[in-house]
Amino acid sequence: MDTSHKGGLDRHRGYTSAEAGVSETIAFLASMGWHLTSDPALLRFKGDAVLNDDFVVARYSHGPATFKYTPPKDLPTGNRIVLHACLAGMLTLQATTTSADLNPLDVAIVQPEEITGAECRSTTTCMFVIFRSAEARKHQEMLTGQSSEVYLRILKAATFALLQDPPKGLQPGFIQIQRGLEELAKATAVRADLRADTDSLNAVYRRGLALIGSMATDNNTSVESIAHDLHVSRSYLLRAFKAKGTTPSATLRNERLGNARRLLEEGSSTKEAAALSGFGSARNLTGALRADT
């Protein structure tokens, strides 16, 4: 583990539970505001960060984990934005007013002090950039969206290059590097067509309805396959439908029932109606019809 302070530029490299020890890693994360509430044996954390008073850029990966976030007391508030990008796995980022499931290529932008926690159910790799912004107050509500792969790839490459060999101290050229990364982060956010979580939920609900309408007759269509086709997590799909007072499974079942009843009215046998409506078997269709009466 290498921790050093050089000319006003902090460098934290190689924080891994294997190299630093679990207790040291947990203490370091807590000093940054992230308090582990899950099994530390699963953490397997490693990460890099470059930071000064105005700017933070970091990458990290770890195993399944749950964190509560409390902003460090020395963190300036009110004039900073964090762009958090998921590179691999899935991260649920929680804020004071909402939460968002970030899948690969997804980004979230919010004021750092609005974050309340995070949860990962599998190994996850992410990166983030924190920078000053005159428009920070506009981001008290977390916005999320899927980034352009090109923009995120450029930001990732620039970030990883800086973390691989950060400048020694605040060299004259570092301020240009910092500003360049800030502009890349802003461009990545713009290209992501960021929306408030409620807008994202509405979009997922509408797309989910359309997908169910077109795929319900396929016996292999399920809640999991719908979430996969929409590139969202199962839990996020459930949230989108719950916001409308229903569930994707109920919507799928009702769509199939409507198709089956129409086929039966047209003279199809129970077996034929079951096969053509997505129930798969006459027994499944009969059970669904009984449950719906």
Secondary structure, DSSP 8 states (H G I E B T S, - for coil): -EEEEETTEEEEE---HHHH-HHHHHHHHHHTTEEE-S-GGG---EEEEEE-SSEEEEEEEESSEEEEE---TTS--SSEEEEEEEEES-EEEEESS-EEEE-TTEEEEE-GGGEEEEEESS-EEEEEEEEE-TTGGGGSS-EEEE--HHHHHHHHHHHHHHHHS--SSS-TTHHHHHHHHHHHHHHHHHHTT-EEHHHHHHHHHHHHHHHHHHHTTSTT--HHHHHHHHTS-HHHHHHHHHTTTS-HHHHHHHHHHHHHHHHHHTT--HHHHHHHHT--SHHHHHHHHHHT-
